Amino acid sequence: MAMKEIAPGTVIYESGQVYDKLLLIVRGSVRASFPSGNFLLKNGDIVCLADINSYRTSLKYETVEKTTVMEYPYECGKISELINAHKDAVKYFLTSLFHQLDELSGHYKLAKNEYTSLKNYLDECYGDYLGCCEKISISSGELTGYEDLENADLEELLPDWITGYYSDLSELVTNSSSISPSPEFLIGLITKSGKDLRELVSSSAGIESAKSEYRNLLMNERRVDLFELYQSLYLKAIRKMGPDDETVGRIYRLMNDLQLQIETEGINKESFFESRKAQHEEAMRQANEIARNRDELVEEHGKEQLERVADSLGKILSCADISEELTKSFTDHVNAYKHTVNKNGTEDDIRKLRNAITKEFNEIYASAFVNYAEEAHIPTLVKMFFCFGYVDEELAGIDNAVYLYELAEKFPSNPEKGVYSMFEWLLEIYNGKKDPGRNEFDVDFADFLHEEMRNKRITKAQEHQVFVDPLMRVKYELESVFPSVNKTTTGRITTFCPLFSEHNVIKSPDNMLVSADSVTEKLKSITDVDFGAYYRQTVFASPDEGINKEFINVEVLPDIILAPNIGNRGIMWQEIEGKRRTTPARMFLSVFQQEDLGIQLIRLTGQFRWEMCKRVQGARWNDITERSLTSEYFDYVQYYRKNNELSPDAKDKIKNDMARCKNSFREMFIRDYLVWIQFESQGAPRLNKVARNLLFTYVPFSAATREKLKINPMYKDMIERYETRQKAKLHRLDNLGVKLKNMGKPMPREILNEMEFIKA
């Protein structure tokens, strides 16, 4: 066999690289690395043994010192030929096999123990938080994402007994003089253990990913985490109980313990930690200044402001024109909810209470809207009800109630920019400027009425009459769209209640508020990268100007409707209005957004791209013979295991990501789109090369972004091919311009706009 000397620091194989040789280490050492760890291979170990069942490596191999290796040519699947040709090396294969199994299983066990420890800590810490809330009768906030992780099973590819099994087998095979393994046994052992080696690598990576998700629940950039819940609780508790209360002191100690745990987990390495820590310390300072009574509130806010929000529920209900029975029932339910400590409880009585409130809230909302649809002046408290789901000053918290009152008088929406409060959106439908949306079964108002006519429940004349009836149009929206979007945007499907409640306010409302200006700014930051995000292709014809048919692209920005709640999810409700492809999409966001608004809008834009492509492609959206974004992405994810361009690590990542996306191709695309806009556009590669090529084909970067990325060899060829195609399109339109000029006709504005689009 050929001997080869390799210099220190040399990468022998990258992870995912095709290999054709196994290497026996004669002298020196090699570091075998994978995403969640590494271990050393020394004299007598075999490089690539963990990948003996694959054409590609799952580990990265790099020499630590000057290393001498002996090369064994190898073709995947031909283990028997390898053993028969190199019987003298079998003992090295076996000892190295068991050594690598021991190293990887040790790493796997450690990672699993760390995961269990972290999970137990978070369970205990969240339990302590809920206990403190109950002890001082303060409604608890919800740790978004906790329930999903609790219900998610950590996929364990290998059973717990695997370590002991190989340890004993090692003793039997390598140390027993009475056992002489047959070639068949050796082939089977190497084949099976090789698979287990790869699965240990994959399992360790999966556990590391799960640990990361639990770390995010402790503290994250979105500020929807346990740290924020504790800080919010402390501020409320010190105000209610005073700084010397025993439970307040316990909350403070638990919060400090949590901060130490966050630092232990390494989250302090993230740039956002220091700013959060500073904010936390400032909040603690302020907390000692805000333990105050009603008289101090009067001094701060003024008697007049407090009187404005006093008896909010009674004043709102008196304006809603509802029955005395409904008034009494809703009042009783709100009071019961207000005095419930664990408002997110899953007990049957609190679940039924939330459901009753939701049903009555929707009924009152509809009745109040009808009352004020044609009124020029709307009482501020009613505006608060329409815009925020506000009903009661004590439930909302006095500070929040005063803030909402001031905000409602000058709500920062802007229908001209396509950003609406829920009341403004309903008015658009009432006044016939917008059609009612589709229901959960994707049936719009026109189709619903047509079906009613076909089933002879209404006449043809009634079909048109009902379609233009303002009240019937709004009724369809309120019954078919509003309840669903109001619940879904909160992100609290199982514990949803539509009322504005202080327990959901885990950070300052003004920091969560979504305005027309913030939406416009965030959308622009997306289209500055993905310039074609909201362009749709349509046909332009102008025979008088010498143009019979040209395909052009027009931009149609979405309508953003702000649901009256505090939430963390956006919904891309429908990609077009009716059947017309050049109408705005409809997207819903919570008016108070706990998540980062920019990230939410990137997700919604990705979802829009997916759904718009499906709309255009129709039944053939996943037919690879009809090339499109959805068909090619579907093919990429569906058959990733057979794709030789993907490394084992990339395949493992796709598998894990699909599991997290609950096998939804759309959700998987949205994850990649988020990475595309946030990282790849900055020249920070996160996607595999197959996904990157696919995204660039259908979601090309803007000219400014392309110019920045041209120096990066990872993007250079893609950009050059794209710009060559665009120049050809531009050349054809230039020729059209010359033709029109010769005919004495000007270039239509629509074609000039298309040329600008191509240049973008």
N, C-alpha and C positions, 0 to 999 in steps of 0.2 A: 504494500500500500504506500501511496505517496505521502511523504512527510512535508509539512509546510510550517514556516515560522511566521507569526503575525505580530505586528508591533502593538504596544499598549495603546488603548483608547480607540482601537479600530472596531467599527461596527461591522460584524461579520454578516448578520442578517437583520434587516428591519422587520418589525411585526407586519405580517401580511405579505412578505416577499416570497416569491416562488423559489424553492430550493431543490437541489438535485444531489446533495451530498450530506451524509451524517459525518460529524467530526468527533473523533476520539481525542480528548485532551491528554497529551503526553506530559507536558510541563506547562505550568502557568495556571491562570484562572480566567473565567469568563462570567460576566454578570448577565443573568437572564432576567429581563424586566417585563412587567405587564402593568396596566393602568393603575392597579392598586398596590403594587409592591415589587420586590425583586429578591433574588437569592443567587448564591455563587455556585458555579460549577467548577470543580477542581480536577486534579489528576485522576484519570480513569472515568470521568464523566463523559457523556455523549451529548453533543450539541444537536438540537432539533429532534431529540427523542420524544418530546412531548407532542410533536406534530407528525408522528410516523404514519398516521391515518389521513394525512392531508397533504395537498400539494404546496400549501403555503404555511408559513410560520405563524404561530399565535403569540410568540414572545419575541422580544428584541434581544439580540445577543451581541455583547460588546466586551472586548478583552480588557481586563483590569491591569494586566502586566504583560510583558513579552511572553507569548504563548506559542507552544509547538503543538500541532495537531496532526492526526493521521486521518486521511480522507477515505470515506467509504461511499462510492457511488450508490445512489438509491433512487428507485422509482416508486412513487406512492402505491400502496396496495400489495407490493411484492416482498412481503416480510419473509416468506418461506425461502425465496431465492437468496435474500440477504443472510439468513441464518445458515443455509447450506453452504454458501460461498465463504463464510467467515466464521466457522465453528470455533476458532481459537479466540474470537472476540465476544462470544456469547456471555461469558462471565462479566465482562465490562457492561454489556447491555443490561444485564439483570441488576448488578449493583447500582448502576446509575439510575436505572428505572426506579428502584426502591428509594434511592436518595432523593430524587426529584419529587416522588410521591410524598415522601416525608416532609420535605420543605414546603410544598404547596398545600398539603393538608394542614400543616401547622399554621400557615398564613391564613387559611380558610377558617380554622377554628378561632384564631385570634380575632379576625374580622367579625366573625359571628358573635363572639362574646362581647366585643365592643359595641356591636349593634344592639344586642340584648340589653346591655347596661345603659346605653343611651335611651333606648325605648322605655325602659323601666323608670329612668329618671324623669323623662318627659311626662309619662303617665302620672307619676307621683306629684310632680310639680304642678301639673294642670289640675289634679285632684285637690291639692292644697289651695290653689286659687279658687276653685269652686266652693271649697269649704269655708274660706275666709269671706266670700261673698254672702254665703248663707248665714254665717255667724253674725254679721252686722247688717243683714237685710238689705244688701245692695245687689241689684240684678247683675248676673254674670254676662260677660260678653262671650262670643263664640270663637274658638280657635279654628279658623278656616283651614280646611284640609286635614284636620286631625281625624275626623270620622272616616275619611277616605282611606287614610293609612291604617287605622284600626281595623277596617274591614278588608284590607288588602292582604292576601297571603304572600309572604316572602317565598319566592320560588327557590326551593332547595334542590339542585340538580343531583346532589349526592346525599345518601343517608348518613346518619351519625356514625354508623359502625364501620365506615369505609377506612378510617385511620387504623383502627385495631386490626382490621382484616388484612391490610397490606403489611402491617408490622409483623404479624404472626407468619404470614406467607413468606416474608423475607427471611425469617429465621429458618423456616422449613426448607426453602429452596436453596439459599446460599450457604447455610451453615451445617446442613445435614449431609453426612457422607453416605447415608443409606438410601438416599433418593437420587435417582438419575433421571432428570426430566426428559421426556420424549420430545422430538421436534414439534409434534402436534401441540403438546402442552405449552412449549415455549412460544409458538406462533399465537396460540390463543391468549396466553398471558400478556404478551407484548401488545397484541391488538386491543384487548379489553383495557389494560392499564393505560395505554396511550389515549384512549377515549376519556378515561377518568381524569387523566392529567389535564386535558383541554377543558373538561367540564369544571375542574377545580379552578382553573383560571377564570372561566366564565362566571362561576358562582361567586368567587371573591369579588369580581367586578360588580355583580348584581347587588351584593350585600353593601359594597361601598356606595353604590348609587342610593340604596335605601337609607343608609346612614346620612347621606347628604340631604335627603328629603326631611328627615327628622331634625337635622341641624337647622334647616330652613324654618322649621316651626319654632325654634328657640328665638331666632332673629333672622330677618331677611331685609333686603333692600326695599321691598314693597311696604314694610312696616305693618304687615298683617301677621302678627306673631305673638308668642307668649310674653316676651319682654314688654311689648306695647300694652297687652292686657293688664299686666301687673302695674305698670306705670299709671295707667288710667284708673285702676282700682285704688291705688294709693292716694291719688289726688282726690277721688270721691270720698274715700274713707276718712281722710284727715279733715276734710270739710265737715263731714257728718258727725264724726266721733271725737275730733280733737286730736292733737299730736301725742297726748299722753295715754291714749287708749291702748289696752294690751294687744288687741287684734291688729291695730294699726302698726304697732311695733313688730308684730309677727310678719305682717305683710312686708315691712321694710327689710327684715332679715331674710325672708324668702327671696326678695328681689335682689339682694346682694349676693345670695347663694347662686341665683340664676346668672348673674353677671359673671361670677367666677367660672361657672360651667361653660358659659359662652366662650370665655377666654381659653379654657382648657380644650374645648373642641376646635380651637384654631380659628374661630370666626373673627377674632381680633386682627387677623392678617388681612381681612377685607377692608378696603378703604372706607366703607360706609360705617364701620364699627365705631371709629373715634368720634365721628359727628353725632352718632346716636348716643354714645356715652356722654358727650358734652350736653346734649339735649336732656338726657336723663338727669344729670346732675343739676341742670338749671331748673328742671321741673321739681326736683326734690327741694331746692331752695324756695321756689314759689309755693310749694305745698305747705310750708310752715307759715306762710303768710295768708292762707286762704281759709283757715278754720274760722268760720264766721256765722252769725245768726241772721235772721230775717231783717233786722234793723240795718245791718251792714250791707245787705243786698239792696235795700232801699236806697242807702247812701250811694252805692256804686251805680246802680241803674237808674235811680230816680223813681219817685212814687208813680209818676205818670206812665212810665214804661211798664212797670209791674201791673198797673191797673189795666193796661191794654191787653195783656195776656191772661188776666185773671178770668176764671170760669170759661176758659177757651172752649171746652167741650159743649157746654150749654149754648154758647153763642153760635158755634158752628152748626149745631143741630137745628137751632131755631131758623137758620137760613136755608136749610136743606129741603124744606117742605115734605117732611115724612110723617108717618102716623105716630100717634102717641105711644102705641105699642112698640114700634121699632125704636123710638127715642129712648124709652125706658130700658128695653132689652140691651141696646148698644151701650148705654150709660153704665148699666150694671156690669156688663162684660168688660168694659174698659177699666172700671174701678177694680174688678177682680184681678185683671191682668196687671194693673198698676201695683197692686200689693202682693203679687206673686214674686218670690225671691228668685227662683230659677225659671226665668221666662223661656229658656231653651230646653226645659225638661221634656223627657219623652214619656212621662206618666200619662195615663189615659185621660185624666181630668184636664191637665194643661193642654194636651193635644186637642181635645174637643173644644176647649176655650178658644185656642188660636183659630181653629176652623170656623167657629161661630163668628168671631170677630171679623175674619176675612170675608165671609159671606155677607155680613151686614155692612161692612166697609164698602164693598163693591156696589151694593144696592144704594147706599147713601151717596157715594161718589157720582153715580149716574143721575140720581135725582137732583143733586146740587148743581151738576153741570147743566141740566135742562133749565133750571131756575135762572142761571146766569149766562146762558149762551148768547143772549141778545142784550145783556146789560152793559152799559158803558162803564159803570163803577161797580167794582167787586170789593166787599169788605176784606181787609188785610188778613184776618184770621181765616177766611174762606180761601184766599189765595194760598195761604200756608197749607191748608188741607189739600188743595189741588196739586200744589207743587212739591210738597215734602211728605205727605201722609201724616201731617201734624194734627193732633186732636186735643192734647192735654198738656198744660204747662208743667205739671209735676212729673208726668211720665217722661216728657222730653228733657226735664231739667230746666230750672229758671234761666240760667245763663244761655242755654241753647234756644229757649223759647224767645228771649229778647233778641238774640242774633237772627233767628229765622224771621221775626217780625220785620226787622230792618231790611233783611235780604228780600223778602217778598214784595216790598214796596218798589224795589228796583231790581227785578230778577234779571240776571245777566245772560239771557237767551237772545237769539237774533234770527227770526224766521227768514230774513232776507239772505242770511248766510247758511240757511239750512239747519239751524239748531233751535229746537223747540222745547218749551216746557210741555208737560203732558196736556195741560189745559189748552195751550196754543195749538197743539197738534189736533186735538179734538175739534177745536174751532175751525181749522182748515177743512176737516172732513164735513162738519156741519154746514159750512158755507159753500161746499161743492168744489173747493180748490184742490182737494186730495180725495182719492177714493179710499173706502175702508180697506184694511189689509186682509191678507189671507188668514184663515183660521189654522188651528194646529194640524188639520188634515190637508193643508195647502189649497183650500177652496176659498176664492175671493167672493166678494159680495155679488158681483155680476153672475158668476157661475152658480152661486147658491140660489139666487132668485130664478135663474133659468131652470135649475133642477126642480124648484118648487112649481114652476109653470108646467114643466114636462109631466110632473106627477099630478097636475090638475088641482093643486092646492091653491093656486092663484091663476088669474087669467093673464093673457098677453098684455092687455092694457094695464093691469095691476102691476105687472113686472116692471114696466117703465116708471109707473107712478111711484112705486116703493123705492126704486133705485135713486130717484131724485128727491125723495122725502128726507129733509135734514135729520129729523129725529130717528128715523129708521136706519139711516146711514151711521149715525153715532152709536145707536144701540148695537149694531153689528160689531163695531170696533170695541165697544165696552164689554160685550159679552164674549167675543171670539178672540180678541187679542190682548186687551188690557190685563185680565187676571193672570194670564200665563206669563207675560213679559214682566209684570210687577213682581211675581214670585221668583222667576228664574234669574233676573238681574241681581237679586240680593245675594245669590249663591247659597242661601239657607233653605234649601228645598224642604227638608224634613221639619224644620223649626220655624217656618215662615210665618210672620205676622206683619201686616201692612202698616202698622202704626209706627210713627217716629218715636223711638224709645231711647233714653239715655244709655241703656246698657249696650246698645250697638255702636255708640259713639266712642271709639277707642283712640281717636286722635281728633284734633281740632277740626270742626266742620269747615272752617274757611280754607284749611289745607286740603280737604277732600272735595270741595265744590268744583263741579264741572261747569265751565262757562263757554259761551260762543267763541271768545277769543282763544281760550286754551285748546278747544277742539280744532279751530282753524290753524293754530300754530303747530299742533301735533300732526295734523293731516299733511300740512305742507312739508314737515320734516320727513314724512314717508314718501310723498311724491317727489321730493328732491332726490330721492334714491331710486325708487320705482316709479319712473315718470309716467308709465303707461297704466298704472294701477286702475284708474277709473275711466279709461278710454274704452269706447265700444266702437266696433266697426259697423258702418252703415253705408248705404248706397247714395251717391250724389249724382244727379242728372240735371243738365241744363242745356237742352237742344239749341236754345236761342244763342247760347254762348259757345256752341260747337262741342259740347260734352254730352255724349249719350249715356255713359255709365262709368263711374269711377268709385272705387271703394275708398272711403275716407274714415278717419278715426275722430270721434268727438268725445270730449271730456264731460262726464256727468257726475258731479260729486254727490255723495249720499246725503239723505236726510237723517239727522241725528235727533232722536227723541229721548228726553231725559225723564226716566221713570221716577215717581215720587218716593224714593227710598234710599237707604244707605246700603251699598252692595259692593260686590267685587267681580261681577261678570258682565260682559257685553254680549248682546245678541245681534247677529246679522239676520233679521227676521225675514226679509225677502230681497232678492237681488234686483228685481224690476217691479214696476207697478203694472198690473194687468198683463197684457201680452206685448207691450211696447218695450223694445230693448234699449231705447234711449231715454228711459225714465229713471229717476234716482232710486238707488237702493234704500232700504229702511233699516236703520240700526238703532237699537235701544241701549242706553247706558243708565246706570243709577245717577241721580243728580248729585249724590255724595259718593264719590268713588274711593273705596279703600285701596284698591290696586293702583298701580302706576297707569295713568291715563294713556301715555304713549304706547305702552305695551299692549293695553287693551285695544287700541285703535290699529296697531300692527296686526294683531290676531284677527280683528274684524275684517281688515283689508285682505288678509290671506284667505279668510273664509269666503269673502266676496269673489275673489279671483276664481276659487274652486267652483262655487255655485254658478257663477256667470258662464264659466266654460261648460259646465254640465247643461245649462240652459241652452247654449248655442249648439252643442253636440247632440242633445236629445238622447234617444235610446242608445246611441253609439258612444256614449261618454267614456266607456272603458274598453272600447274596441281598438286594439293596437294597430289595426290596418287603417284606421282613421286617425292620423297623428294629431294629438292635442295635448295640452297640459295634463288633463285628467287621465287620458288613456295611457300616456307614457309613464306617468307617476304610478298609476295603478299597476302597470306591468312591472315597473322597477321594484315595488314593494312586494307584490304577489310572488315574484319569482327570484327574490334576492339570493336564495340559497344556491341557485344554479348559475349565478353571475360570477364569472371568473375574474372580472375587474374589481370585485370587492374582496378585501382582506378578511380573515376570520374575525378580527376585532370589529370591523365594520359590520359584518353579518350579525355578530353578537349584539352590537348596539341597535341595529334595526329590530332585532327580535325583542330586546328589552323595551325599546321605544314603542313598538306596536302593542306590547302588553300594557304599558302605561296609558296608551291611547285607546285601550279596550278594543283593539283590532279595527279601529276606524281609520280608513285611508285619508279621509278629510282632515281629521285631527292630526294625523302624522304629517300631512303636508303643511298644516298651519304651524307645527313645531319647527319644521325646516324653513318655512318662510320667515318666521321670527328670527331665526339664526341668520338667514340670508340678509335681512335688513339691518339687524343690530351688529353683526360681526363680520360677515363675509364682505359687506360693502366697505368695511374699514381695512380690508386686507388681512383680517384675522381669520384664517381657515378653521372651520368647525365641521363642515360637511365632508362626506366622502366625495371622491371625484365624480362618481356617477350622478349623485344628487346635485353636485355643483354644476355639471354640464347641463343637466335637465333644467335646473332653475334658470341658468343664464339664457337658455334657448327661449323660454317662455316668459321670464321675468327679467329682461335685460336691465342693467343699471343705466342711469342717466349719463349724459355726455361728461358732466363734471366728475362723476364717480369713476367712469371708465378711464378718464384721463389720469386720475390718481393711481389706478390699479395697473396701468400699462407696464409699469416697471417691474411688476410682480410676475415672474414666469408662470405662476399657477393660473393666471388669468389672461396673460398676453395673447396666446393663440386664439382663445375664445373671443376676445375683444376684436382682434384683427379680422376674424371670419365674419363676425357680426357687422362690423363697419363696412366691409366689402359688400355685403348684401344690401346694406342701407344706401350705399353710394349708387348701386345699380338702380334701386327704386327712385332715388332722387334724380338720377340721370334721365329716367323715363319721363318724369314730370317736367324736368327742364326742357326736354324735347317737345312736350305738349305745350309748354309756354311759348316756345319759338313758333310752333305751328299756329297758335292763336294770334300771336303778334303779327305773323304774316297775313292772317285773315283780317287784321285790324280790330281784333277783339281782346279785351283785357283778361288777365288771369283771374278767375273767380276767387273771392276771399276764402271760400272753403278749401280750394286746392292749395292756396298759399299757406293756410293753417296746417294742412296735411304735410306740406314740405317742412314746416317748423317742427312738426311732430316727429318726422323721420330724422331730422337733425338732432333731436333731443336724445 
